[in-house]
Amino acid sequence: MEHTIRKRIDRMFFRDKRMAQIALLLLWVTFAYVYFAITSQTTDTSVQVALSIGAGAVLIFNSASILAMIRHYAEDKDHIYGLDIRHLDENRAAKAELAKREEEALSPVVE
């Protein structure tokens, strides 16, 4: 694989990995805020236990799924991002060709 494509794949993977990590961090921060805001308003122990179990389950399953997604992308990033890059390059070339045709159609005819 070309060196430039390898660099593009690595950049795309790093950006996606970083965004997934940020999303996971924001999920934990949001759940922590909501959990403490709600549990401070309730005195019923059974409600607090239910909230704790529910919030814990959501955080565990979402964290596991995001980490599994990152691991899968790392294992298969050449295929995943290679397709993305090929389609991005094809779309970019098609847009450039269309812009060139439109420019030629709009330019005055010189006789």
Backbone as XML, in Angstrom:
<?xml version="1.0"?>
<chain id="A" units="angstrom">
  <residue number="1" name="MET">
    <atom name="N" x="0.851" y="-1.175" z="0.000"/>
    <atom name="CA" x="0.000" y="0.000" z="0.000"/>
    <atom name="C" x="0.898" y="1.240" z="0.000"/>
  </residue>
  <residue number="2" name="GLU">
    <atom name="N" x="0.477" y="2.244" z="-0.726"/>
    <atom name="CA" x="1.283" y="3.454" z="-0.817"/>
    <atom name="C" x="1.452" y="4.114" z="0.549"/>
  </residue>
  <residue number="3" name="HIS">
    <atom name="N" x="2.581" y="4.809" z="0.660"/>
    <atom name="CA" x="2.882" y="5.490" z="1.926"/>
    <atom name="C" x="1.848" y="6.576" z="2.223"/>
  </residue>
  <residue number="4" name="THR">
    <atom name="N" x="1.410" y="7.321" z="1.197"/>
    <atom name="CA" x="0.439" y="8.400" z="1.428"/>
    <atom name="C" x="-0.922" y="7.839" z="1.860"/>
  </residue>
  <residue number="5" name="ILE">
    <atom name="N" x="-1.320" y="6.724" z="1.268"/>
    <atom name="CA" x="-2.596" y="6.113" z="1.664"/>
    <atom name="C" x="-2.492" y="5.591" z="3.090"/>
  </residue>
  <residue number="6" name="ARG">
    <atom name="N" x="-1.360" y="4.999" z="3.430"/>
    <atom name="CA" x="-1.145" y="4.499" z="4.801"/>
    <atom name="C" x="-1.261" y="5.656" z="5.793"/>
  </residue>
  <residue number="7" name="LYS">
    <atom name="N" x="-0.659" y="6.795" z="5.473"/>
    <atom name="CA" x="-0.738" y="7.957" z="6.361"/>
    <atom name="C" x="-2.178" y="8.447" z="6.492"/>
  </residue>
  <residue number="8" name="ARG">
    <atom name="N" x="-2.918" y="8.458" z="5.383"/>
    <atom name="CA" x="-4.313" y="8.898" z="5.418"/>
    <atom name="C" x="-5.155" y="7.943" z="6.259"/>
  </residue>
  <residue number="9" name="ILE">
    <atom name="N" x="-4.914" y="6.645" z="6.100"/>
    <atom name="CA" x="-5.642" y="5.649" z="6.887"/>
    <atom name="C" x="-5.355" y="5.844" z="8.369"/>
  </residue>
  <residue number="10" name="ASP">
    <atom name="N" x="-4.080" y="6.010" z="8.709"/>
    <atom name="CA" x="-3.708" y="6.198" z="10.114"/>
    <atom name="C" x="-4.321" y="7.467" z="10.693"/>
  </residue>
  <residue number="11" name="ARG">
    <atom name="N" x="-4.345" y="8.550" z="9.903"/>
    <atom name="CA" x="-4.960" y="9.802" z="10.378"/>
    <atom name="C" x="-6.452" y="9.634" z="10.597"/>
  </residue>
  <residue number="12" name="MET">
    <atom name="N" x="-7.134" y="8.979" z="9.654"/>
    <atom name="CA" x="-8.579" y="8.778" z="9.787"/>
    <atom name="C" x="-8.896" y="7.894" z="10.995"/>
  </residue>
  <residue number="13" name="PHE">
    <atom name="N" x="-8.114" y="6.836" z="11.173"/>
    <atom name="CA" x="-8.338" y="5.946" z="12.313"/>
    <atom name="C" x="-8.095" y="6.697" z="13.624"/>
  </residue>
  <residue number="14" name="PHE">
    <atom name="N" x="-7.008" y="7.468" z="13.691"/>
    <atom name="CA" x="-6.707" y="8.211" z="14.908"/>
    <atom name="C" x="-7.832" y="9.188" z="15.234"/>
  </residue>
  <residue number="15" name="ARG">
    <atom name="N" x="-8.344" y="9.879" z="14.216"/>
    <atom name="CA" x="-9.424" y="10.846" z="14.439"/>
    <atom name="C" x="-10.694" y="10.140" z="14.927"/>
  </residue>
  <residue number="16" name="ASP">
    <atom name="N" x="-11.043" y="9.017" z="14.298"/>
    <atom name="CA" x="-12.230" y="8.275" z="14.731"/>
    <atom name="C" x="-12.052" y="7.709" z="16.138"/>
  </residue>
  <residue number="17" name="LYS">
    <atom name="N" x="-10.867" y="7.212" z="16.429"/>
    <atom name="CA" x="-10.584" y="6.671" z="17.759"/>
    <atom name="C" x="-10.700" y="7.765" z="18.815"/>
  </residue>
  <residue number="18" name="ARG">
    <atom name="N" x="-10.130" y="8.928" z="18.522"/>
    <atom name="CA" x="-10.184" y="10.048" z="19.462"/>
    <atom name="C" x="-11.627" y="10.501" z="19.681"/>
  </residue>
  <residue number="19" name="MET">
    <atom name="N" x="-12.428" y="10.575" z="18.620"/>
    <atom name="CA" x="-13.823" y="11.007" z="18.759"/>
    <atom name="C" x="-14.628" y="9.987" z="19.574"/>
  </residue>
  <residue number="20" name="ALA">
    <atom name="N" x="-14.353" y="8.700" z="19.388"/>
    <atom name="CA" x="-15.040" y="7.674" z="20.177"/>
    <atom name="C" x="-14.663" y="7.802" z="21.652"/>
  </residue>
  <residue number="21" name="GLN">
    <atom name="N" x="-13.401" y="8.079" z="21.933"/>
    <atom name="CA" x="-12.959" y="8.250" z="23.316"/>
    <atom name="C" x="-13.605" y="9.479" z="23.944"/>
  </residue>
  <residue number="22" name="ILE">
    <atom name="N" x="-13.704" y="10.555" z="23.179"/>
    <atom name="CA" x="-14.344" y="11.771" z="23.682"/>
    <atom name="C" x="-15.827" y="11.517" z="23.940"/>
  </residue>
  <residue number="23" name="ALA">
    <atom name="N" x="-16.493" y="10.816" z="23.029"/>
    <atom name="CA" x="-17.908" y="10.491" z="23.218"/>
    <atom name="C" x="-18.103" y="9.641" z="24.466"/>
  </residue>
  <residue number="24" name="LEU">
    <atom name="N" x="-17.209" y="8.699" z="24.690"/>
    <atom name="CA" x="-17.300" y="7.847" z="25.879"/>
    <atom name="C" x="-17.090" y="8.668" z="27.152"/>
  </residue>
  <residue number="25" name="LEU">
    <atom name="N" x="-16.123" y="9.549" z="27.141"/>
    <atom name="CA" x="-15.885" y="10.414" z="28.293"/>
    <atom name="C" x="-17.101" y="11.298" z="28.568"/>
  </residue>
  <residue number="26" name="LEU">
    <atom name="N" x="-17.672" y="11.874" z="27.516"/>
    <atom name="CA" x="-18.861" y="12.713" z="27.690"/>
    <atom name="C" x="-20.049" y="11.909" z="28.210"/>
  </residue>
  <residue number="27" name="LEU">
    <atom name="N" x="-20.172" y="10.671" z="27.773"/>
    <atom name="CA" x="-21.227" y="9.808" z="28.292"/>
    <atom name="C" x="-21.073" y="9.609" z="29.795"/>
  </residue>
  <residue number="28" name="TRP">
    <atom name="N" x="-19.861" y="9.301" z="30.240"/>
    <atom name="CA" x="-19.616" y="9.092" z="31.672"/>
    <atom name="C" x="-19.870" y="10.369" z="32.468"/>
  </residue>
  <residue number="29" name="VAL">
    <atom name="N" x="-19.424" y="11.487" z="31.956"/>
    <atom name="CA" x="-19.624" y="12.763" z="32.665"/>
    <atom name="C" x="-21.119" y="13.087" z="32.754"/>
  </residue>
  <residue number="30" name="THR">
    <atom name="N" x="-21.830" y="12.889" z="31.660"/>
    <atom name="CA" x="-23.264" y="13.167" z="31.645"/>
    <atom name="C" x="-24.009" y="12.263" z="32.620"/>
  </residue>
  <residue number="31" name="PHE">
    <atom name="N" x="-23.685" y="10.970" z="32.576"/>
    <atom name="CA" x="-24.349" y="10.041" z="33.490"/>
    <atom name="C" x="-24.031" y="10.373" z="34.946"/>
  </residue>
  <residue number="32" name="ALA">
    <atom name="N" x="-22.799" y="10.739" z="35.222"/>
    <atom name="CA" x="-22.433" y="11.088" z="36.597"/>
    <atom name="C" x="-23.233" y="12.300" z="37.070"/>
  </residue>
  <residue number="33" name="TYR">
    <atom name="N" x="-23.313" y="13.328" z="36.227"/>
    <atom name="CA" x="-24.054" y="14.528" z="36.593"/>
    <atom name="C" x="-25.528" y="14.207" z="36.848"/>
  </residue>
  <residue number="34" name="VAL">
    <atom name="N" x="-26.152" y="13.498" z="35.902"/>
    <atom name="CA" x="-27.575" y="13.170" z="36.035"/>
    <atom name="C" x="-27.802" y="12.257" z="37.238"/>
  </residue>
  <residue number="35" name="TYR">
    <atom name="N" x="-26.933" y="11.293" z="37.428"/>
    <atom name="CA" x="-27.081" y="10.356" z="38.548"/>
    <atom name="C" x="-27.060" y="11.101" z="39.884"/>
  </residue>
  <residue number="36" name="PHE">
    <atom name="N" x="-26.059" y="11.959" z="40.073"/>
    <atom name="CA" x="-25.967" y="12.671" z="41.352"/>
    <atom name="C" x="-27.066" y="13.713" z="41.498"/>
  </residue>
  <residue number="37" name="ALA">
    <atom name="N" x="-27.494" y="14.316" z="40.412"/>
    <atom name="CA" x="-28.589" y="15.286" z="40.495"/>
    <atom name="C" x="-29.892" y="14.599" z="40.889"/>
  </residue>
  <residue number="38" name="ILE">
    <atom name="N" x="-30.128" y="13.425" z="40.355"/>
    <atom name="CA" x="-31.383" y="12.732" z="40.652"/>
    <atom name="C" x="-31.339" y="12.051" z="42.013"/>
  </residue>
  <residue number="39" name="THR">
    <atom name="N" x="-30.245" y="11.368" z="42.318"/>
    <atom name="CA" x="-30.197" y="10.658" z="43.601"/>
    <atom name="C" x="-30.184" y="11.615" z="44.784"/>
  </residue>
  <residue number="40" name="SER">
    <atom name="N" x="-29.728" y="12.828" z="44.574"/>
    <atom name="CA" x="-29.758" y="13.786" z="45.686"/>
    <atom name="C" x="-31.193" y="14.261" z="45.967"/>
  </residue>
  <residue number="41" name="GLN">
    <atom name="N" x="-32.083" y="14.058" z="45.010"/>
    <atom name="CA" x="-33.478" y="14.502" z="45.165"/>
    <atom name="C" x="-34.392" y="13.407" z="45.694"/>
  </residue>
  <residue number="42" name="THR">
    <atom name="N" x="-33.901" y="12.190" z="45.776"/>
    <atom name="CA" x="-34.748" y="11.088" z="46.245"/>
    <atom name="C" x="-34.222" y="10.523" z="47.559"/>
  </residue>
  <residue number="43" name="THR">
    <atom name="N" x="-35.149" y="10.127" z="48.387"/>
    <atom name="CA" x="-34.764" y="9.544" z="49.671"/>
    <atom name="C" x="-35.052" y="8.051" z="49.719"/>
  </residue>
  <residue number="44" name="ASP">
    <atom name="N" x="-35.740" y="7.564" z="48.707"/>
    <atom name="CA" x="-36.110" y="6.144" z="48.665"/>
    <atom name="C" x="-34.892" y="5.315" z="48.237"/>
  </residue>
  <residue number="45" name="THR">
    <atom name="N" x="-34.471" y="4.420" z="49.102"/>
    <atom name="CA" x="-33.290" y="3.604" z="48.849"/>
    <atom name="C" x="-33.484" y="2.685" z="47.649"/>
  </residue>
  <residue number="46" name="SER">
    <atom name="N" x="-34.675" y="2.150" z="47.476"/>
    <atom name="CA" x="-34.912" y="1.238" z="46.350"/>
    <atom name="C" x="-34.799" y="1.973" z="45.016"/>
  </residue>
  <residue number="47" name="VAL">
    <atom name="N" x="-35.218" y="3.228" z="44.968"/>
    <atom name="CA" x="-35.078" y="4.031" z="43.747"/>
    <atom name="C" x="-33.598" y="4.301" z="43.474"/>
  </residue>
  <residue number="48" name="GLN">
    <atom name="N" x="-32.858" y="4.621" z="44.510"/>
    <atom name="CA" x="-31.426" y="4.865" z="44.338"/>
    <atom name="C" x="-30.699" y="3.615" z="43.858"/>
  </residue>
  <residue number="49" name="VAL">
    <atom name="N" x="-31.078" y="2.456" z="44.387"/>
    <atom name="CA" x="-30.461" y="1.191" z="43.953"/>
    <atom name="C" x="-30.810" y="0.919" z="42.491"/>
  </residue>
  <residue number="50" name="ALA">
    <atom name="N" x="-32.074" y="1.123" z="42.121"/>
    <atom name="CA" x="-32.495" y="0.898" z="40.736"/>
    <atom name="C" x="-31.753" y="1.830" z="39.781"/>
  </residue>
  <residue number="51" name="LEU">
    <atom name="N" x="-31.618" y="3.100" z="40.176"/>
    <atom name="CA" x="-30.869" y="4.061" z="39.357"/>
    <atom name="C" x="-29.405" y="3.653" z="39.240"/>
  </residue>
  <residue number="52" name="SER">
    <atom name="N" x="-28.829" y="3.185" z="40.314"/>
    <atom name="CA" x="-27.425" y="2.770" z="40.299"/>
    <atom name="C" x="-27.208" y="1.578" z="39.377"/>
  </residue>
  <residue number="53" name="ILE">
    <atom name="N" x="-28.090" y="0.598" z="39.488"/>
    <atom name="CA" x="-27.962" y="-0.590" z="38.638"/>
    <atom name="C" x="-28.180" y="-0.233" z="37.167"/>
  </residue>
  <residue number="54" name="GLY">
    <atom name="N" x="-29.196" y="0.556" z="36.897"/>
    <atom name="CA" x="-29.483" y="0.958" z="35.514"/>
    <atom name="C" x="-28.360" y="1.776" z="34.905"/>
  </residue>
  <residue number="55" name="ALA">
    <atom name="N" x="-27.886" y="2.773" z="35.647"/>
    <atom name="CA" x="-26.801" y="3.622" z="35.141"/>
    <atom name="C" x="-25.526" y="2.803" z="34.957"/>
  </residue>
  <residue number="56" name="GLY">
    <atom name="N" x="-25.245" y="1.936" z="35.912"/>
    <atom name="CA" x="-24.052" y="1.093" z="35.796"/>
    <atom name="C" x="-24.111" y="0.180" z="34.586"/>
  </residue>
  <residue number="57" name="ALA">
    <atom name="N" x="-25.280" y="-0.419" z="34.351"/>
    <atom name="CA" x="-25.431" y="-1.312" z="33.195"/>
    <atom name="C" x="-25.256" y="-0.551" z="31.889"/>
  </residue>
  <residue number="58" name="VAL">
    <atom name="N" x="-25.878" y="0.614" z="31.791"/>
    <atom name="CA" x="-25.752" y="1.412" z="30.564"/>
    <atom name="C" x="-24.295" y="1.800" z="30.330"/>
  </residue>
  <residue number="59" name="LEU">
    <atom name="N" x="-23.621" y="2.255" z="31.368"/>
    <atom name="CA" x="-22.222" y="2.659" z="31.217"/>
    <atom name="C" x="-21.318" y="1.482" z="30.846"/>
  </residue>
  <residue number="60" name="ILE">
    <atom name="N" x="-21.533" y="0.349" z="31.486"/>
    <atom name="CA" x="-20.698" y="-0.822" z="31.190"/>
    <atom name="C" x="-20.913" y="-1.290" z="29.748"/>
  </residue>
  <residue number="61" name="PHE">
    <atom name="N" x="-22.166" y="-1.442" z="29.332"/>
    <atom name="CA" x="-22.433" y="-1.950" z="27.986"/>
    <atom name="C" x="-22.010" y="-0.958" z="26.897"/>
  </residue>
  <residue number="62" name="ASN">
    <atom name="N" x="-22.267" y="0.326" z="27.114"/>
    <atom name="CA" x="-21.851" y="1.312" z="26.123"/>
    <atom name="C" x="-20.332" y="1.423" z="26.045"/>
  </residue>
  <residue number="63" name="SER">
    <atom name="N" x="-19.675" y="1.379" z="27.189"/>
    <atom name="CA" x="-18.204" y="1.428" z="27.188"/>
    <atom name="C" x="-17.630" y="0.209" z="26.477"/>
  </residue>
  <residue number="64" name="ALA">
    <atom name="N" x="-18.176" y="-0.965" z="26.772"/>
    <atom name="CA" x="-17.694" y="-2.186" z="26.120"/>
    <atom name="C" x="-17.912" y="-2.141" z="24.613"/>
  </residue>
  <residue number="65" name="SER">
    <atom name="N" x="-19.051" y="-1.639" z="24.182"/>
    <atom name="CA" x="-19.325" y="-1.599" z="22.746"/>
    <atom name="C" x="-18.424" y="-0.601" z="22.028"/>
  </residue>
  <residue number="66" name="ILE">
    <atom name="N" x="-18.170" y="0.538" z="22.631"/>
    <atom name="CA" x="-17.287" y="1.521" z="22.003"/>
    <atom name="C" x="-15.857" y="1.000" z="21.958"/>
  </residue>
  <residue number="67" name="LEU">
    <atom name="N" x="-15.391" y="0.376" z="23.018"/>
    <atom name="CA" x="-14.038" y="-0.190" z="23.016"/>
    <atom name="C" x="-13.920" y="-1.336" z="22.009"/>
  </residue>
  <residue number="68" name="ALA">
    <atom name="N" x="-14.967" y="-2.144" z="21.875"/>
    <atom name="CA" x="-14.957" y="-3.219" z="20.872"/>
    <atom name="C" x="-14.934" y="-2.644" z="19.459"/>
  </residue>
  <residue number="69" name="MET">
    <atom name="N" x="-15.671" y="-1.558" z="19.244"/>
    <atom name="CA" x="-15.673" y="-0.909" z="17.938"/>
    <atom name="C" x="-14.282" y="-0.399" z="17.594"/>
  </residue>
  <residue number="70" name="ILE">
    <atom name="N" x="-13.623" y="0.244" z="18.544"/>
    <atom name="CA" x="-12.270" y="0.742" z="18.308"/>
    <atom name="C" x="-11.325" y="-0.417" z="17.991"/>
  </residue>
  <residue number="71" name="ARG">
    <atom name="N" x="-11.439" y="-1.496" z="18.736"/>
    <atom name="CA" x="-10.583" y="-2.668" z="18.506"/>
    <atom name="C" x="-10.830" y="-3.259" z="17.112"/>
  </residue>
  <residue number="72" name="HIS">
    <atom name="N" x="-12.087" y="-3.350" z="16.711"/>
    <atom name="CA" x="-12.422" y="-3.887" z="15.388"/>
    <atom name="C" x="-11.880" y="-2.979" z="14.293"/>
  </residue>
  <residue number="73" name="TYR">
    <atom name="N" x="-12.047" y="-1.680" z="14.454"/>
    <atom name="CA" x="-11.533" y="-0.748" z="13.456"/>
    <atom name="C" x="-10.016" y="-0.854" z="13.348"/>
  </residue>
  <residue number="74" name="ALA">
    <atom name="N" x="-9.340" y="-1.044" z="14.470"/>
    <atom name="CA" x="-7.880" y="-1.173" z="14.444"/>
    <atom name="C" x="-7.464" y="-2.432" z="13.685"/>
  </residue>
  <residue number="75" name="GLU">
    <atom name="N" x="-8.216" y="-3.514" z="13.867"/>
    <atom name="CA" x="-7.883" y="-4.771" z="13.202"/>
    <atom name="C" x="-8.133" y="-4.712" z="11.700"/>
  </residue>
  <residue number="76" name="ASP">
    <atom name="N" x="-9.145" y="-3.984" z="11.283"/>
    <atom name="CA" x="-9.559" y="-4.002" z="9.880"/>
    <atom name="C" x="-9.504" y="-2.608" z="9.249"/>
  </residue>
  <residue number="77" name="LYS">
    <atom name="N" x="-8.623" y="-1.754" z="9.746"/>
    <atom name="CA" x="-8.628" y="-0.365" z="9.291"/>
    <atom name="C" x="-8.206" y="-0.212" z="7.834"/>
  </residue>
  <residue number="78" name="ASP">
    <atom name="N" x="-7.359" y="-1.104" z="7.326"/>
    <atom name="CA" x="-6.969" y="-0.993" z="5.921"/>
    <atom name="C" x="-8.181" y="-1.141" z="5.008"/>
  </residue>
  <residue number="79" name="HIS">
    <atom name="N" x="-9.021" y="-2.109" z="5.301"/>
    <atom name="CA" x="-10.218" y="-2.320" z="4.477"/>
    <atom name="C" x="-11.232" y="-1.199" z="4.681"/>
  </residue>
  <residue number="80" name="ILE">
    <atom name="N" x="-11.533" y="-0.883" z="5.933"/>
    <atom name="CA" x="-12.568" y="0.115" z="6.242"/>
    <atom name="C" x="-12.185" y="1.478" z="5.682"/>
  </residue>
  <residue number="81" name="TYR">
    <atom name="N" x="-11.009" y="1.948" z="6.027"/>
    <atom name="CA" x="-10.605" y="3.290" z="5.608"/>
    <atom name="C" x="-10.120" y="3.313" z="4.169"/>
  </residue>
  <residue number="82" name="GLY">
    <atom name="N" x="-9.628" y="2.183" z="3.669"/>
    <atom name="CA" x="-9.245" y="2.110" z="2.256"/>
    <atom name="C" x="-10.444" y="2.361" z="1.362"/>
  </residue>
  <residue number="83" name="LEU">
    <atom name="N" x="-11.594" y="1.749" z="1.709"/>
    <atom name="CA" x="-12.825" y="2.003" z="0.956"/>
    <atom name="C" x="-13.248" y="3.464" z="1.069"/>
  </residue>
  <residue number="84" name="ASP">
    <atom name="N" x="-13.188" y="4.003" z="2.266"/>
    <atom name="CA" x="-13.550" y="5.410" z="2.463"/>
    <atom name="C" x="-12.680" y="6.324" z="1.607"/>
  </residue>
  <residue number="85" name="ILE">
    <atom name="N" x="-11.388" y="6.082" z="1.621"/>
    <atom name="CA" x="-10.459" y="6.931" z="0.862"/>
    <atom name="C" x="-10.730" y="6.805" z="-0.627"/>
  </residue>
  <residue number="86" name="ARG">
    <atom name="N" x="-10.956" y="5.571" z="-1.089"/>
    <atom name="CA" x="-11.234" y="5.388" z="-2.519"/>
    <atom name="C" x="-12.489" y="6.152" z="-2.920"/>
  </residue>
  <residue number="87" name="HIS">
    <atom name="N" x="-13.558" y="6.052" z="-2.112"/>
    <atom name="CA" x="-14.798" y="6.763" z="-2.443"/>
    <atom name="C" x="-14.630" y="8.276" z="-2.333"/>
  </residue>
  <residue number="88" name="LEU">
    <atom name="N" x="-13.892" y="8.728" z="-1.336"/>
    <atom name="CA" x="-13.639" y="10.169" z="-1.222"/>
    <atom name="C" x="-12.878" y="10.693" z="-2.427"/>
  </residue>
  <residue number="89" name="ASP">
    <atom name="N" x="-11.864" y="9.944" z="-2.861"/>
    <atom name="CA" x="-11.078" y="10.360" z="-4.023"/>
    <atom name="C" x="-11.904" y="10.341" z="-5.306"/>
  </residue>
  <residue number="90" name="GLU">
    <atom name="N" x="-12.753" y="9.321" z="-5.457"/>
    <atom name="CA" x="-13.626" y="9.255" z="-6.632"/>
    <atom name="C" x="-14.615" y="10.419" z="-6.642"/>
  </residue>
  <residue number="91" name="ASN">
    <atom name="N" x="-15.207" y="10.731" z="-5.504"/>
    <atom name="CA" x="-16.139" y="11.863" z="-5.428"/>
    <atom name="C" x="-15.436" y="13.186" z="-5.701"/>
  </residue>
  <residue number="92" name="ARG">
    <atom name="N" x="-14.238" y="13.337" z="-5.168"/>
    <atom name="CA" x="-13.473" y="14.557" z="-5.394"/>
    <atom name="C" x="-13.146" y="14.712" z="-6.876"/>
  </residue>
  <residue number="93" name="ALA">
    <atom name="N" x="-12.754" y="13.627" z="-7.529"/>
    <atom name="CA" x="-12.441" y="13.671" z="-8.965"/>
    <atom name="C" x="-13.691" y="13.982" z="-9.783"/>
  </residue>
  <residue number="94" name="ALA">
    <atom name="N" x="-14.819" y="13.394" z="-9.408"/>
    <atom name="CA" x="-16.066" y="13.655" z="-10.130"/>
    <atom name="C" x="-16.492" y="15.115" z="-9.985"/>
  </residue>
  <residue number="95" name="LYS">
    <atom name="N" x="-16.353" y="15.675" z="-8.795"/>
    <atom name="CA" x="-16.698" y="17.088" z="-8.586"/>
    <atom name="C" x="-15.763" y="17.997" z="-9.370"/>
  </residue>
  <residue number="96" name="ALA">
    <atom name="N" x="-14.484" y="17.662" z="-9.402"/>
    <atom name="CA" x="-13.521" y="18.464" z="-10.161"/>
    <atom name="C" x="-13.848" y="18.412" z="-11.653"/>
  </residue>
  <residue number="97" name="GLU">
    <atom name="N" x="-14.215" y="17.243" z="-12.140"/>
    <atom name="CA" x="-14.586" y="17.100" z="-13.554"/>
    <atom name="C" x="-15.846" y="17.898" z="-13.861"/>
  </residue>
  <residue number="98" name="LEU">
    <atom name="N" x="-16.815" y="17.854" z="-12.987"/>
    <atom name="CA" x="-18.051" y="18.613" z="-13.174"/>
    <atom name="C" x="-17.773" y="20.114" z="-13.165"/>
  </residue>
  <residue number="99" name="ALA">
    <atom name="N" x="-16.943" y="20.560" z="-12.237"/>
    <atom name="CA" x="-16.595" y="21.990" z="-12.174"/>
    <atom name="C" x="-15.860" y="22.413" z="-13.441"/>
  </residue>
  <residue number="100" name="LYS">
    <atom name="N" x="-15.002" y="21.553" z="-13.953"/>
    <atom name="CA" x="-14.262" y="21.854" z="-15.180"/>
    <atom name="C" x="-15.221" y="21.980" z="-16.359"/>
  </residue>
  <residue number="101" name="ARG">
    <atom name="N" x="-16.188" y="21.075" z="-16.464"/>
    <atom name="CA" x="-17.175" y="21.139" z="-17.548"/>
    <atom name="C" x="-18.026" y="22.395" z="-17.448"/>
  </residue>
  <residue number="102" name="GLU">
    <atom name="N" x="-18.438" y="22.740" z="-16.219"/>
    <atom name="CA" x="-19.251" y="23.950" z="-16.041"/>
    <atom name="C" x="-18.459" y="25.188" z="-16.395"/>
  </residue>
  <residue number="103" name="GLU">
    <atom name="N" x="-17.185" y="25.207" z="-16.037"/>
    <atom name="CA" x="-16.333" y="26.354" z="-16.366"/>
    <atom name="C" x="-16.166" y="26.479" z="-17.872"/>
  </residue>
  <residue number="104" name="GLU">
    <atom name="N" x="-15.972" y="25.362" z="-18.543"/>
    <atom name="CA" x="-15.834" y="25.380" z="-19.996"/>
    <atom name="C" x="-17.124" y="25.833" z="-20.666"/>
  </residue>
  <residue number="105" name="ALA">
    <atom name="N" x="-18.277" y="25.421" z="-20.116"/>
    <atom name="CA" x="-19.557" y="25.790" z="-20.693"/>
    <atom name="C" x="-19.843" y="27.275" z="-20.501"/>
  </residue>
  <residue number="106" name="LEU">
    <atom name="N" x="-19.356" y="27.857" z="-19.432"/>
    <atom name="CA" x="-19.623" y="29.270" z="-19.125"/>
    <atom name="C" x="-18.607" y="30.219" z="-19.745"/>
  </residue>
  <residue number="107" name="SER">
    <atom name="N" x="-17.451" y="29.700" z="-20.113"/>
    <atom name="CA" x="-16.420" y="30.578" z="-20.678"/>
    <atom name="C" x="-16.812" y="30.996" z="-22.091"/>
  </residue>
  <residue number="108" name="PRO">
    <atom name="N" x="-16.503" y="32.248" z="-22.441"/>
    <atom name="CA" x="-16.888" y="32.735" z="-23.772"/>
    <atom name="C" x="-16.113" y="31.970" z="-24.872"/>
  </residue>
  <residue number="109" name="VAL">
    <atom name="N" x="-16.804" y="31.777" z="-25.967"/>
    <atom name="CA" x="-16.196" y="31.081" z="-27.097"/>
    <atom name="C" x="-15.333" y="32.087" z="-27.851"/>
  </residue>
  <residue number="110" name="VAL">
    <atom name="N" x="-14.080" y="31.735" z="-28.055"/>
    <atom name="CA" x="-13.149" y="32.612" z="-28.759"/>
    <atom name="C" x="-13.045" y="32.133" z="-30.189"/>
  </residue>
  <residue number="111" name="GLU">
    <atom name="N" x="-13.288" y="33.089" z="-31.122"/>
    <atom name="CA" x="-13.238" y="32.725" z="-32.554"/>
    <atom name="C" x="-12.042" y="33.325" z="-33.203"/>
  </residue>
</chain>
